[in-house]
Amino acid sequence: MKKKIRIDTATVAVSLITLAILVIALIVAVSTANKKDSSKPNTPPSLTFPQISDVPQRDDITVNFNESTLEDVYEKDGTEYIYSFISFPVIEGGCQEATEKINEAIRLFANERVAIKQHEKENAEEAYKRAENEAMGFIQFEFVTTTESVYVKNGYASIAFRRVRTVGLNDPSELITTMCFDLISGEEVDLSAFMNVGQDMAMSFILDIFAQHIRINPNVYYNDALDTLPDVVDLKSFYLTADGVVLYFNPNVITPSVNGVQRFTVPFDKIGY
């Protein structure tokens, strides 16, 4: 004769309640995880700078400044109107083919920079006439470009040139021009290559840096500096130093010339190094 199985209704009720609690806890856990996952696309990707074993480093590269100069003079009817001068580096070491390409690009830049332009000649002649009419002595125009810095990091060589332009009795004006080269290919690169990110992300990085400074010191900049910033950002307007990446704007771009070059140093550890 089969025994009857007695079911304790109280035990069953407790079991069902416990199961319901477990199911609710599982649903909450899954929902929370989904919420965390859904936030990930809005988080900017971390910047990485992988070291490549065959990239030339500082110890592999030397910079030679000896006799690396060019000059140009604009003279007319015995009067020397303009004197232009540039000193520039010669890179040595590393990959020979790449180094030769880099030095050729630097020399082409130097030839272009030292050459006195037609509008500069016309301006100097007008200044000479004014000085003559006002019985004043004419002061020769001078354009002097020097190498402000050369720095090698992570397989890239960064060069910053500083041009000081003196026109008559006016205060000298300063202009920064920079170049950055891949020491493997010899090609000139922009900031996105050095940061190992896309150009859009590099652009956002620069915009954010300058927007912060404009908001902190608005009197230094033009009133529409924030609005015009996206139109004037240049991914090649940077150079490297031992302290980090230097971002800059030349005068009359987002700031009056009286305020000079605006530059800010971002430590390497702030961008992934």
Secondary structure, DSSP 4 states (H G I P E B T S, - for coil): -PPPPPP-HHHHHHHHHHHHHHHHHHHHHHHHHHHHHHHGGGSPPPP-----TTS--GGGEEEE-TT-EEEEEEEETTEEEEEEEEE--EEEES-HHHHHHHHHHHHHHHHHHHSPPHHHHHHHHHHHHHHHHTT-PPPPEEEEEEEEEEEEETTEEEEEEEEEEE-TTSPPEEEEEEEEEETTT--B--HHHHHTS-HHHHHHHHHHHHHHHHHH-GGGS-TTHHHHHHHH--TT-EEEETTEEEEEE-TTTSS-GGG--EEEEE-GGGGT-
